[in-house]
């Protein structure tokens, strides 16, 4: 790394003002600050002087996502070979290799489109490249079905980066979670590719891996999809440990509670994610699930046990990696409790009362993204009012 650092120092003048590659200054700066911590500190007293910058924080989040991503690749292969009736005859390496080949193009498309737009905007505005897409670029492929076409993913990513991020000023200025806007765009623009029984199972052969016809009568429906279309109140899938391990159909990175929990431990241990927001989401979801299970309507989704709501769909993934987004969530300490709790409540309300959208987590987080500033405002205002009252009492005394 020292030799590489010396090489970058040698060519850096070419990218500075007056250099022959000045037009690509933002690209060079983005690469340099990604590989090495910037050798600069803030001069004003209100800034925190620390050795870690936002790129390092984003890198830790990416590492925290790795267990869910790697398991998602394996599960893609697992579900495919299970669907064609060849699971028992297929080894771990082949299952993972198939999933890797199915998921990797989506990661590449996400980063190429998203970072390409970031590079263009940075060059146009003569600013440094924003680092926020390091996380967004890997989140997007993890929250879509494996059968989502690449061209749709490219369009949705471009839409989200431009209209949910850059028009607001870039990283740190966006109101909505960019990855969830990508999913929302796909869901409402191309609903047939984001729901149903077939989109969760990869059906094509990839470089000689996979192939074959689906077993007659095989269903790739998710557990939430089964509950939303059930004709009786007991029509949901009963709890089994595959719901925890993640060996069930679903979005690429959202099925394994264990893999998501590993990422949560890292985020909480490093202090990057707020435990107040994260835990409040689960409390709100559990409470609302219990209420519906007790006095809710006579439907399968309402009668589903509260703990199944927490382990199915994107609930865990959203609570750990989406609700805790420091840009779009509440920032006051009390506000984090309120923000997370309402996300959990709204996710279950949407699941139970809207049979057309059994997931719920995406819309709940996006809805609360709107109200996060309002929550913070009233928390701050409440603190100001209490301090004013205390000051008046002391002055009167």
N, C-alpha and C positions, 0 to 999 in steps of 0.2 A: 504493500500500500504506500510505503514511503517513496518508492520509485514512481508509482503512478501519480502521487501528489506532486513530485518534482516535475513530471511531464506536464501536468495540468498547469503548474505555475509558468512553465516555459511557453506554452501556447496561449495562455490567457490574454496577453496583450493583443493578440490578433482579434479577440472578440470584444475588446473594450472600445470606447469611442475613438474613432480614427483608424482602427484596425481594419484589415481587409475583410474580415468576417463579422463586422460589427452588426450586421443585420440579424445574425444568429446569437446575439448576446444572451437573450432570454433562455434559449435552448442550452447554451453552455452553463449558464448560472444554475439552471434546474438540475443538470447532471452533477455539477460540482457540489451543490448543497445537499443533494441526495446521498452522495458518497461520503462527504466529510461535513462535520459540524461547522457552520460558518464561524470564521475568526473575527467576530464582531459582537459587541454588546450594546444594549441601549444606553443612551447618555442621560436620559431624564430619570428622575427619582421614582416616578410612578411605575416604571417597568420592573419586572422581576429579572434579576441577573441569574441565569442558569445555564448549564452546559447542554441541556437538551432543548431542541427546537421542535416545531410542529411536524417536520418531516420524520424525526425520530419517533414522535408519538404515533403518527400514522403507521410507521413501520411496525410498531408493537401491536397495533390493532390488526394489521395484516397477519402477523404471526399468530395472534389469538384466533383468527378465522381459519387457520390451516387445519386443525382437527376436523372441523365441520366440512371443509372443502374436500379433504382427502377421503373422509368417510362417504361424502356425497358421490365422489367418483366411483368408489367401490359399490355403493348401493345402486348406482345406475347400471353397472354390469350385472349385479345381483338380480335386479328386477327384470332386466332384459332376458337373461338366461333362464330365469324362473318362468317368464312368460312363454318361452319357446320350448319348455320342458326339458332343458339340458342342464339344469342347475347342479344336480348331483354329480354329473360327469365333468364338471368344469372346476378348475382350481382357482385359488386366490389370485394368482398372478394374472391369469386370463380375465378374470372378472374386473380387476382393477385396471388392467390395460385397456379394456373396452370402455370403461367409464372415463378414463383419462382422455382417450381419443374423442369421446363424445362431448366432454366438457371443455377441453382445451381451446377449441375454436371459438367458443363463446367468450372465454376470458380474453383471447387475442382481439376479437372484434370489439369488445367493451373498451379495452385499453387503447386500441388504435383510434377508434372514433372519438372517445372522450378526451384522451390526451392530445389528439390531433387538434381538436377544437380549442383546448386550453393553450396549446402552443401558438396557434394562430391569433387568439385573443391577446396573449401576452406580447407577441411581436407587434401587434397593431397598437396596443396601448403603451408599449415600451416599458413593460413591467416584468417582474420576475414571474416565473411559472408557479401557479398555485399548486400546493401539494395535496389538497383535499381529495383529488381523484385517485390517489394511491389506494384509498380504502373503497371509495365508491366503485372503482373499476372492477374490484373483485367481489363486491357485494351484489352487483347487478346479475352476474351469471348464477349466483347462488340462490336467488329468490325467484327464478323463472323455471318453468317445466323444461325437461331435457329435450322435448320435441319442439321447442320454440325455434322457428327458422332464424338463421343468422341475419338476413336482411331486415326482418322485423326488429330484432334486437338492436341493429345499427341505427335504424330510424328512431326508435324509442330512446336510445342513449343520447343521440344528437339532440332530440327534443328536450330531454331533461336537462342536459348540460347547458343548453342555450337559454331556455325559458324558465328553468327553475334555479339557475345558478348565476350565469354570466350577466343576465339583465339586471340582477340585484347587486352586482358588484364583485362576484367571485366568491372564493372560499371565505367563510366567516360572515358573509352577508346574506346568504340564502335563508329564506323563511321555511321552506319545505325540505325534507330529506330527499336528496337527489335520486338515490337508488329507488326509493318508494315511488317517486314520480315516474320513473322509468317503468316500474311494474304497473302503476295505475294507467299509464298511457297504453301499454300492451293490453291490459284487461278490458278497457273500454273501447279501444280501436280494433282489437282483434280478439274478441271474447272466445271464439272457437278454438284458439290456440293457447288459451290460458285456463280452460276449465274442461270438464268432461272426463271420460274414462281412459282415453287413449293418449293424452298429451304427456302423461307422467312416465311412460315407458318408451325407451328408445327402440325403434323397430328396424333400423337399417343395419346392414353389415358394415364394418369399418376396417379397411385394410386386411380383409380376410378374417376378422374376428366377428363373432355373432352370426346373424343370419337365421334363416328358418322361419317357419310360420308359427303364429301364436297358437297355443293350445286352445281347442274349441271350448268355449264357455269361460275363458279366462277374462277376468275383469281387472283393469288397472285403476279402478276408482280409489280415491283417498278415503280415509275413515270419515272425514267431515263431509265428503261428497255423498257417501252412503247415508249418513244421518240426515242430510238436507233433502234427500229424495225419498226417504222412507215413508211408507204409508201408515205406519203405526208408531206409537210412542216408544216402543221397545226396539225400533228398527236400527239403532246405532250398533256399531261393532263393539263387542265387549272388550274390556281392557286386557291387553296381553303385553309381554315384555318387549315384543318387537316395536311397540310404540315408543319405548324408552331407548332401546338400542338404535332404532332408526331404520330397520329393515322393512320399511313400508313405502308405498308410492307417495311421492310428494315433490316439492321443489328441491332442487339439487342439494342445497346446503341446509335445509330446514328440518330434516327428519330426525336426526340423532340428538336426543336430549343429553346424552353423555358427552358427545363431542362438543356441543355448545357449552356445556358446563365447564369443560376444560378451558375453553376460551374465556368464560366468565371469571374463572379463578385468576387467570393471568391479568385481565383487565382490572379486577378489584385489587389484586396484590400490588400492581404498579400504580394504582390510584388514578388510572386514566378514566375509568367509568365510575359513575356514582352508584354506590350500593343503595342509596335512598330511592333513586328512581327505579332501579332494577327490582328491588324487593317490593316496592309499592305496586308495580305492575302485577306481580304475582298475587299480592294480597287483594287487589281490586278484582282480578279475574276469578280468584277462588271464591270470594264473597258473592260476586254476581252469579257465578255458576251454581253455587249452593242455593241462592235465592230462587233461581229459575227451576232448579231441580225440586225445590220444595213447594213453590206456589205458582210455577210458571205454566204456560199453555201446554196442552196435551199433544206435544210433538216429540219426535225422537231427539232433536237437538236440545230441547229444554230438559228432557229427562236424562240426558247424558250426565254422568257423575262429574262433579267439579274438577276432579284431578285429571280426568280425560281431556277436558278443555285445555288444561295447562300443558299437556305433553303433545297434543296434536296440532297439526298445521304449522303456522309460523309464529305461534305464541311465544315459545322460548327464544327463538331466534330474534324476534322483534323486541322482546324485553331486554335482551343482552346487548344486541348490536345496533338496534335502530332507535329505541326509546332513549338510550343513553347518549345519543349524538350531542356533543356539547354545543353545537351551533344552533340546532333547531329545538332543543328541549329547554325547560325552565332552568334558570341559573341561580336563583336564590335557594337557600337550603330548605326552607319550608316549602317553597314552590315545587321542588323536586318531588316531595311526598305527594303533593296534590296532582301534579302532572302525571306521575307514574300510575297513581291509583285510578285516575279517570281513564287512562289508556286501557288498563285492565278491565274496567267496568264496561267501557264502550265496545271493546273487542267482543265480549260475550253478548252484549245487547244486540250488536249487529249480526252475530252468528245465529242467535236464536230467533230474532224477529224478522230477519231478512233472508228467506230461504234461497233467494237468487244469488246471494253472496255468502257462502258458508264460512269463509276464512275469517274476515273481520279485523284482523290485526293491522293490515295495511291502512284501511280507512280510519281506524281508530287513531293511529299514530299521526297520520296526515291531518286529521281533524284537530288533534291536540297541538300540533305544530302551530296552527293558527292562534290558539288561545294561550300558548306559552308566554308571550310578552304580556298579555293581560294578567295572567296569574302572577308573574313577577311584579307587575305594577302594583297590584293590590296587596301583595305581601310587603313590599317596600313602604307603601302608603300606610299600611297598618302599623308597621314599626315606627314610622314617623309620628303617627297619631298617638301611639302609646308613650313615646318619648316626650311629646309635647305635653301630654297630660301630666306626666311625672314632673316635668319642669314647672308647670303651673302650680302643682301642689306644693313643691318646694318653695316657690316664690311667695305663695300665699301664707305658707307657714312662717 
